[in-house]
């Protein structure tokens, strides 16, 4: 299950985030999103856990709790398939 983690500190590492989630089960991957130009954290990321039940426990336990001295937001990540794409329209010149 893919999990969204928001409100991270700018200095949060993927290893720190992994340790917070490993307390609830196996973690497949951790990715903190960074600005491509500055390399600075955008203060959110994603954690992938193979077990849905372990992921649900982690979400319930960590949402609204302190990690690295900041309250984090944790919930199921949007699959991206819910948004409807706008149809392509050719511009008239």
C-alpha positions in Angstrom: 0.0 0.0 0.0 1.3 3.5 -0.9 1.1 6.0 2.0 1.3 9.8 1.8 3.3 11.5 4.5 3.1 15.2 4.8 4.3 18.1 7.0 7.8 16.7 7.3 10.7 18.8 8.5 13.1 20.1 5.8 15.9 18.0 7.3 14.0 14.7 7.6 15.9 11.8 6.0 14.4 8.8 4.3 16.2 6.6 6.9 14.4 8.5 9.8 11.1 8.1 8.0 11.7 4.4 7.3 12.5 3.7 11.0 9.2 5.4 12.1 7.2 3.1 9.8 9.3 -0.1 10.4 7.9 -0.1 13.9 4.6 -1.3 12.3 5.9 -3.8 9.8 8.0 -4.3 6.6 8.7 -1.2 4.5 9.3 -1.7 0.8 10.4 1.8 -0.1 10.6 5.4 1.2 10.8 8.5 -1.0 11.0 12.1 0.2 10.1 14.5 -2.7 12.7 17.1 -3.4 12.7 20.3 -5.5 14.5 19.4 -8.7 16.3 22.8 -8.9 17.3 23.4 -5.3 17.5 19.8 -4.0 15.6 20.9 -0.9 12.8 18.8 0.5 9.2 19.7 -0.4 8.4 18.4 3.1 6.3 15.4 1.9 6.9 11.9 0.7 5.6 8.4 0.2 6.1 5.1 2.0 5.3 1.8 0.4 4.3 -1.1 2.7 3.5 -4.5 1.2 1.0 -5.5 3.9 -2.3 -3.5 4.0 -3.0 -4.3 7.6 0.4 -3.2 8.7 0.1 0.0 6.6 -3.3 0.7 8.2 -1.8 0.3 11.7 1.0 2.7 10.8 -1.4 5.3 9.4 -3.6 5.2 12.5 -0.6 5.4 14.8 1.5 8.0 13.1 -1.1 10.5 11.7 -1.0 13.6 13.9 2.0 12.4 15.9 5.5 13.8 16.3 8.3 12.5 14.1 11.6 14.4 14.1 10.0 17.2 16.3 7.1 17.9 14.0 3.5 16.7 13.7 3.1 14.7 10.5 0.1 14.0 8.4 -0.3 10.4 7.2 -2.9 8.8 5.0 -3.5 6.6 2.0 -1.9 8.0 -1.1 -4.2 8.9 -4.0 -3.6 6.4 -6.8 -3.8 9.3 -9.3 -6.5 7.6 -11.3 -9.4 9.5 -9.7 -8.7 12.8 -11.5 -10.4 13.2 -14.8 -8.0 14.4 -17.6 -9.0 17.4 -19.6 -9.6 16.7 -23.3 -6.9 18.0 -25.7 -8.0 21.1 -27.5 -6.2 22.6 -30.4 -5.5 26.3 -30.0 -6.8 28.5 -32.8 -4.4 31.2 -33.9 
